[in-house]
Structure formats: C-alpha cells, structure tokens
C-alpha cells in the first residue's frame, strides 16, 4: 500500500497540468519530477512506456479506500459514456455550473443526467446543497459513491435521486434508479448555466423571438424570457443545443488511442488537433527516456 505522500504523487500524475504539458510540448517535466515520488516505477517492466506507467498508477489508485474523484470520473466515462453510450450518441460536460454548485460530470443523451461523485476521500457535507442546485437544472440526478458512503447517502438524498456505488471490483452498481423529471427544473437557473450563444439557441429552438436590445440589457431580458418558459420544454431544447455545441464525436479516433486511465482527461481538457499527436507521442515514449524530461 502506498503511503500518503506516494498517494498524493500518484494522484498528481493525472492532473490537467501533466496532460496539458504532454499535449503542448510532447513531454512533461512535472511527470518526470514526480515519478520517483510515486513508488510505481517498480511495478513496470524495463521496456515500459509512459502509457504503461499511467496504467500502473491507475491500478493502484482504483483500489477501494484509495480512490479519488479522478477514478470515479474514469469509471463513469468508460463504463457509462463509452460503455452504454458512445461519443456519436452522447456528450459529456465536466465542471458545469448549476446554481451555486459545479456538477462533476453530466451526460447528455436523450436527457441531461448529472453524476455527483463522493469518493472515499470526500465529505458529504455539501451534498444536500449540491443536489438542491442540480435538481433545478438536470432532469436526472445521481450520486455515485463508495460502499462506505452508501448508507449515509441513502439517508440524505431525496427519493427521486439515483444512488450508485463503485464497487471494490471497479464496477458500477445501481442501488436506486434516478427518476427523470424535466418538469421540476427551473428555467432561470438553467439559463444562468448556459453561454450567451447557447441561451439564444435554446430560445430559437423553442420558437421564441428575442427583441433587439443593447448588450447591457440583454442578460436581464433573457432572464425574464426564460422565467416565462415551460420547464420541460426548456430542458429538452437545452439538451438538443448542448449536444451540438458540446459535441465530442470528433474525438472518437483520438480517445480510442488513449488508454482508459487517461480518457477522462482526453474528453474533458480542450486540445487542438495538432496537440492530439503530441500527446500520443508523449505517452508512447519509453519510460526511461521520459525520466529525462526534467
């Protein structure tokens, strides 16, 4: 078992900073500096690549009791988004604002489903407030947590909220199905979550005309218009618009070449097409060579 400092270093391997360095420069000095702190190098063969090191580190982190939010993101990404759905039929949002909260992960398919992650390292202190916000924006709300949290989660959450468990065997088990309730959303709260262009596109899809006003007055006007809309209709239009504006289908080829351990980053971190090849080159680098990236 890794000690606390090793566990922290292993988690840092999967940080956006490492991912972006590899994509931008084809190497990552951060990665090279922290390899020795992880204690994972000894788990790899002499001919291992950077990709092999990530997989070895991931296998350590995904053990029950050690899992952080990234591991849960990977489970939902690989087993639900790419397992039950595909990038051709569904899209994914991360850190999506909903009221005063940020949703860990949202999957857009026929509806908008949010997954709030509560890993072994997380507290449940903010959960009630988060669910209050999410139920104003998403038709389907789920909490996915470890077995150690399940009892407390079931006691805390409303009956319409789904409860899921990431098992010791790294499988997702549904304890209680979420109810799909688009009528409960708050159109104004949903409006505040959207980019201005997306908010306009939703209204256009609903056939609602927006009067021409100065930019300084537009936000207040749109807010008022949204307040008059039917919740379920706004939600349906939002899903349709975001499926286009946040479409991930162009990443199919790239994601298929990335190991499962890195897919959450491949889908959540925006990269230029030219950076895809640099990242793939970086993770195929022999591990011994990567040690010289510093």
N, C-alpha and C positions, 0 to 999 in steps of 0.2 A: 504494500500500500504506500502511495506517495505521502510525504509529509506536507504540511500546509504550504510551505514555500514552493515545493515542487508542484503542488496542485495549482497554485496561483500562476506559476510559469507556464504550465500546460494550457491553462485557460487563455493566457495571453497569446499563445500561438495562433488562436483562432480569432484574434481581434481584427477589426476592419483595417487597422493601421498596417498590419502584416500583409493582408490581402491586397491593399492598395499599393504598397511598395512593390510587390511582385508584379502587379499589373502595369504599373507605370514604368518601372526600371528593369524588370526581368530578374530582380533579386530583392532580398530584404535583409538589410543589416540587423533589424530588430529580431528577425527569425534566427539569424546566425548567433546573435548575442545570448539568446535565452535557451538555445538547445541544451547547453550544458547544465542549465538550472533545472531542467525538467526531469532528468533521470530516465528519459525514454530512449536515448540513443542506444542503450544496451539491448533493447527489445528488437532492434532492426538488424538485418543481415549486413555483411560487409559491402554488398553491392546495392544497398538500399538507395532509393531516390528520396527527394523531398516529399513527394506524394506518399511514399511508404511511411515516412516519419509522421506525417499528419494522421494517417490511418492508425498507427500505433498509439499516438497520443489520444486519438478519439476513442480507441478501445479502452483506454484507462479511464477517461472521463465518463464514459457511458455506464460505468458500474454503479449500481444503486448505492446511494449515500454520498457519491462524489459529483453527481450530475449538476451542471449549472444551466442557465437559461439557454445557452447555445445548443446544448444536447437536446433539449426539448424542441427547439426550433428545427433542428435536423430531423427529429422523429416526425414532426408534423409535415415538414417539407417532403421527406422521402416516402413516408407511408400514406399520407393523405393527398397532398397536392400532386405528387408524381406517381403515387401508387393507385389511389382510387380515381383520380382525375388525370389530366395531362396539361401541359402548357398550351395546347391547342383548344382546350375546353374550359380552362380556368386560369385565373390570375391570382397573384398574391401581393398583399400590401404588408409592410412592416412599419412599426412606429407610427401608425396612423392616428391622428388626433381625433378624439371623441370627447367633447365637453372638456373637462379638466384633466382627462386621462389620455394616455397614449396606448393604443392597442398593440400588444406584442405581435400578433400575426392575424391577418384577415385573408380568407379565401373567397374569391368571387366566382361563383358558378351560376346556378340558376338564381341564387340569392347571395346575401353577404353574411358570412359566418365568421365570427371572431373567436380566437383561441387565446385565452388569458393563461399564461404559464406561471405556475407556482412550483418551482423546483425545490429540492431538498434544502437548498441554501437560502430560500426566500421566506419572508414572513407573510402572514395572511392579514396583516394589519390594515392594508389599503384595499383589500379585495371588495368589501361592500361598496365603497365609493366607486371603484372601477366598474363594477357591474351596473351600478346605477347609471353611469355615463354610457356604457356600451349599449344598454337596452334602449337608449334614445336614438341610436344610430344604426344598429345592426339587427336584422330580423332573427338571427340565430346566435346565441351566446353560449360559449363553452368555457369551462375551466379544466385545464389538464395539469395534473399534479402527480406527485409521488404517492406511493401507498401510505407513507407516513402521514400525509396531509388529508387523505380522502375522508376520514371520519369528520374532521373539523370542517372541511369544505361542504360536505353534505348538510351539516347543521347550519351553515351560514348562508347558503345561496338560495334564491327563490326557486320554486318548483319548475319554472319554465327554462331554467339554465341547465345546460348539459354538463355532466361531470365525467371526465375521462382520466384514466390512470396510465402512466408509463410504467410498465411492469419491470421487474428485475431482469427479465429476458429481453428487454427493449422492444416490447410490443405495446401497442396502444389498445387498451381495453375500455369499452364504453360502459360506464357504471349506470348512467342515466342519459337518455337521449334528450337533446335540446328541442324545445318547441319552436317552430318557425312562425314568428308573429310580426309581420311587417306593419300591421296596424298600430302597434304600440310606439313606433319611432316618433321622434319629434322633428318635423321638417326644418325648424330653425337651427337646432343643434346639428343636424346633418349638413345644412348649408354652411355652417361655420367650419366644418371639417374639410370642405372642398376648396380647390383652387378656383379663382375667379372664372377662368375659362370653362372649367367643369361645371360650375354652378349655372352658368349661362346655357351650357349644352343640355343640362338636365331640364331646364325650363323649355328650351326649344323642343326637346323630345316630348314634353307634355303639351306642346302647342300653346304655351303661354307667352304672349308678347311682352317684351320689356321696353318701357318708354325710354327714349333717349334723354339722358340727364348727364350733367358734369360728373367727372370721375369722383369728385369729393362727395357726391350724393349717392353714388351707385350702390355702395355696400348697404346703406340704410334702406334703400329702395328694394334691393334683392331680398333682404331680410324680411321686409314686410310682405313681399310677394310669396316667399316660402311659407310664411306663417298662415297663409290662406289655402295652402295645398292639402290634398288628401294624403295622409302619411304613407299608405301602401303604394300609391301611385308614384310618389316621390322616391321611395325606396327602390321600386322596380326600375325607374328611369336612372337612378344613380348607379345601380349595378350595371346596366347596359352601357352607360357612358364610361364608367371606370374600366370596364372590360376592354374598351378601346384605348383610352388614354394611358392605362397602366398595363397594357398588353405585354406579355412575356414570351410569346410564341417564337419570336426571332432568336431567343436564347436556346432553343431546343438543341442545336448542334453543339454549342459551347458546353451546356450543362451535361450532356451525355459524355463528354470527355473529362469531366471533373469528378474526382472521387466523391462518394456520398458524404464524406466528412467535410467537404468544402462547399457543398451545394447551397446551404443557407446563404453564404457569402456571395456565391455566383449569382443568386437571384435577387438578393437584397441590395447589393452595392452596385451603383450605376457605373458601368465601364464603357469606354469607347470600343468600337470593334477592333481597332488596332491593338488594344490592350488585352484582348482575349488571347491572342497568340503569345504575347509576352508572358502572361500568367501561366499558360500551358507549358511553355518552355521552362519557366522557373520551377514548376513542380516536378518536371521530368529530370531536373538536374541531379546528378549523383550527390548524395548527402555529404560525402567527404569534400566535394567541391564547394557546396553551399556554405560550409564552415568558414570559407574564405571571403564571404560576402561582407564581412565587417569592414 
